[in-house]
Amino acid sequence: MLLAHPVVLKNLIEQYETLRALHAEDGTEEARRRMEDVAYTLCVSTGTRDVDAALIAARHRLPGARTEDDSLLSTA
């Protein structure tokens, strides 16, 4: 499987998070459509089917990412 370059993944993560904030604030159709497009691109770029899984996979490919599974760690 081809893997996206970490710089591309970082850009996609930033775009998605910005669009998610815009959609939550304004709820515009344009922001929602663009967010769906970026989510789809993230899924394709990471070989996943769910945007949450895509975000996790993308973050693990970034420089300095922790290699262990931190999904069960609490923030307390």
C-alpha positions, 0 to 999 in steps of 0.5 A: 500500500502506498503511504502519504508523506507525513507533511501531506498527512499533517496538512490534512489533519490541520485542514480537517480540524479547522473545518470541523471547528468552522462547521461547529461554529457556523454550520455552513454547507460549504464547510460541511462539504469541504470537511467531508472531502478532507475526511475522505482524503484522510481515509484514502491516504491512511487506508481506513474507512472511518475519519476517527481511525484515519486521524489516529493513523495519520497522527501515528505517521507524523514525526515524533509520534508515539509508537505505543497504543495510547487509546486506553490512557486517561487524561486525568 
